[in-house]
């Protein structure tokens, strides 16, 4: 995993186009006139691209804070990814259907949070549906998997069969179904972003953007003053901006059908699985963006309401998160 430094400054009107979902508008010339340093880094992590922008009068402080934030992202990836046999999730998926697996307290707390979203959404958000994601494997497949294999995973409410016990500073996971595979992909990015944001704040950073594959958190003001300007990509043309938001001390998370998908006989099969069918959720809604105080809330909320109309999505979100806002794009 190699860091890739950006070779030139961003202009006043130039968007930092990283991943899908949301991306931020930078303003370096004005920042220079204000005698502040801007540290930026673009790196692959957690199966996507992280783009961090940190503003501070002291360049050394900005760079050190940026490295600390990146370390948090990498720690979450190492600890909680389903793609590693040695992570907490990887170890649990291997044997938790037979015996209890001890996991870190941070993993236990995140699983607990994920299961609360499952309960609140009546299973629309299911972090235990990893077997369906593995079966569809939309980044590598070119046609749907056999229908009988899909049907076997449909409407199983796997989240109800995750047994989590917490005590003595650690957690123990047990699975009550052999087809259950934990996948924290619908909440892990948000959790990682929040940890990175806390690392920045712990080091005195009051202006920054942490963007992880289109989910982001904006700290304080932009370098030019006022809120950060954030663009939401158009699902139909990723070069276009569908919505522009002003964000300060706020999380933005987007779920859409245009990030990872394949087409087969005119149908788009994307990565957002419907637990009722164990297949990509079929809907006329192309993307949903949730704004909240924490990204660990915004991300699973976006997954939960993806496919709902604007009114229904907002009504559900407001039962879960104070001060939330929801934008849907059909």
N, C-alpha and C positions, 0 to 999 in steps of 0.2 A: 504494500500500500504506500504510494509515493505522493507526497504533497506537491501540488502544482501551483506555483505562485503566479499571480496575474501580472503580465508584463508591462501594463500601462495603466494610467489613471482612467477612471470613468468620467465621461463628460456630464454636463449639467442635465441633459435630457436623456441620458442613456440608461436603459434598464439592465440590471444584472439578471440575465435570463438563465436561471439554474433550475433544471427539472421542470415539472409541471406544477400546477397549483399556483401558489403565490410567489412573487418575487419583488425585490425592493428597488426603489429609485434612489441613486446616490448623487451627491452634489459636491464633488471634490474642490472645484475652484473657489467656491465660497468658503469651504472649510479651511483652505490654505490662507485666505485672507484673515481668518479668525485665529490663525496660528495654532491649529490643532493637528495632531497626527492621526492618520487613518491606517490601521493595520487590517489587511484582508488576507484571507486564505480560502482556497477552494480545494477540497480533498474528497476522495471516495471513502465512504464509510456507511455501514448499515445497509448495504446494497443500493445506495443512491449517492447523490452528491451533496456534500455540506458546503455552504458558502457563509462565511462569517465576516462581518465588518465591525470593527471596534474603534471607537473614537475616544481620544484622550489627549491632553496637552503634552504628556510625556510618552514618547514613542516606545521606550523600553517597557513602561507599564502596560501599554496597549498590547505589545507583542507577548509579554508574559501572561497576561490575562487571556489572550487568544489561545495560547498553548494549553492553558489550564482548561478552557472550555472544550477544546478538541479532545483532551484526555478524557473528559466526562463522556463524550459521544462514543469514543472507542471502548471505554469501560462497559457501557451498556451493551454495545455490540458483542463484546467478548463474553459477557455474563449471560445474556438473555436471548441470543439468536437461536432459531431452530435449525440453522444450517451448520452448527458445530456439535460434534458428539461430546465435547467436553464442557459446553456451557450448561448452566442450570437447566434450561429448557431441553437441550439435547439429551442430557442424562435422564431427565424425567421421561421424555418420550421413548427412550430405549427400554426402561424397566419399570416405570411407575404403575403399569397395569398388573405387575406381579408383586411388587414390594414398594415400601415407602422410600422416597428419595429426598434427602436433605438438601435444601436450597438456601441461598443467602437470604437474610431478612429483607433486603431490598426487592429481591425477586418475589418473595412471598407477598409483600405489600402490593406490588404491582399486579400480581395475579388476583389478589383480593379485590383491588380496584376494578380490574377487568370484569370479574364475575359480578360485581355490583352493577356495571353497565349492562351485562347480559340480563340480569334480573329486571332492571328498569326498562329495558327495551323489549322485554318479552322474547328474548332470544334473537332479535335482529342482529345484535352484535354477539358473536360467539367466538371467543379466543381459543376454543378447543376444537375448531373445525379445520385444523391444519391438514388433515388427511385429504380433504377436498381440494385445498390449495395445491397440495403435492400432486394429486391426481390430474388436475387441469394444467398445472405448470405452464401458464400462458406465455411465458417468455421463450419457451422452447417448442411448444406444440404448434402444429399447423392444422389440426382438426380435432373435434371434440373426442374425449375418451369414450369407451363403450358405455352405452346407456345403462346397462345393468350394473356396472361398477359405480356410476353416479347415483343411481337409485338406492343402492345399498347404504349410502351415506346421508340420504335426504331425510330431513325432519327427525333427526335423532336427538336434538337438544343435548349435544355433547357437554355443554357447559355445566349441566346439572350433575354430571358424573365426575367432576373434578373435586377431589377431597383435599382440602388444604387445612392443615393444623399448624398453629403457630405457638411457640413456647421456647423459653430459654434462649431468646435472641436468634432463633432460626426458624425456618419453616420446613414442613414435610409435605410432599405432594404424593397423592395416590390417585390412580385412575380407576374408575369403576366400569370402564368399557375399553376393550382391546383395540377398537378402531379410533380411540381418542388420541389426537396429537395436538399438543398445545402450540399455539402460534400467536405471539404477542405483537405481530406486525401492525395491528390496528390500534395500538396504544403505545408501543415501545418508542417510536420516534418522538411522540409528544413528551413522554417521560424523559428521554434523553435531552431534548431541547430545554426542558425546565431545569435539569441538572446543569447544563452548560450555562444557562442564564444565571443561576445562582452562583456558579463559579466566577462569572464576570462581576457580579455585584459584590461578592466577597472581596474582590480586589479593587473596589472603588470605581468600577466602570458605570457610568451613568448614561452613555449613549452607545447603542450597539444593535445589530441585527444578527440573529442566529437563524439560518434558513437550512432546513434539512429536507431535501427532495420536495420542496414546495410547501411544507409546513414550516411556520416561522414564529419567532417572538421578536417584537421590537421594544427595545429598552429606551425610554426617555425620548429626546428629540433627535431629529436628523441633524447632520452637520450644518445645514443652512438655517436651522431654527424651525420650530413647529414640528408637527407630527411627521413620521416617516410616511412616504407615499408608497403604497403597495399595490401592485397590479395582479389581477386574477386572469390567467390565460384563458383564451377562448378554446373550448373543446374542439371546435371545427378547424381552427387554424392557430397553432401554437406560436405563430409569429405575431398574433394580434392580442390585444388586451380587451377582455370582455367587461371588466369592472375595475375601477381605481378607488382605493380606500385610503383613508388617513388613519394611521395606527400609532399609538404611543402606549407603552406598558401594557401590551395586549398580545394575545396569541391568535394566530390565524392558521386554521387547518382545512385542507381541501381534500375531498374524496371525489374521484371522477373515473369515467370509463375509458379515458384516453391516455393513461400513463403506461399501463402494461396490458397488452391485448394481442389477439390474432383475429383475422377474418377468415371465415369459412362459409362458402356459398352465400355470400352477401350479409352474413350475420357477424357482428362484433362480439367476441368472447373476451371479457376483461377479467381483472384479477379480484374484483369485489364479489365474494361468494354470498349467495343467499342460503342461509341455513335450512330453509324449508325445502329447497330443491337440490342442495349441494352442487349448484351450478352458478355461473355468473348471473347476477340479478338483472332481469330484463325490465327495463323502464325507459320512459321517454326523457327522464331527467338525466342530463349528461354529467353534471357536477354539482356539488354542494360545498359551500364554504361556511365554517363556523368561527365566530370571533368570541373569545372568552378570556378570562383572566389567567388561565393556565392551559398550556398545550396538552397536558395529560388529560384534561377534560375535553378540550376542543376536538382532538383527534378521534376518540371513540364515539363522541357525539356525531361527528360528521359521517363516520361509518354507519352508525345506527340509523340515521335519517336519510342516507343516500337512497334515492328512489321515491321518496315521499314528495308531495307537493309542498310549495313554499309554506302555506298555512299550517299543514300538518307537521312539517319539520320544525317550524318555529314553536308551535304549541308544545310538542314533546320536549324540545330543548329547554324551554322556559320552566318546565317542571323539574329539571335536573340542575341547571346552572343559573345562578343569579346574574342578571345583566347580559345574558347571551344575545348574540345576533346571528341570523342565518341567511345566507344568500344562495338561491338555487338557480341553475342555468339549464334550460331544457334544450 
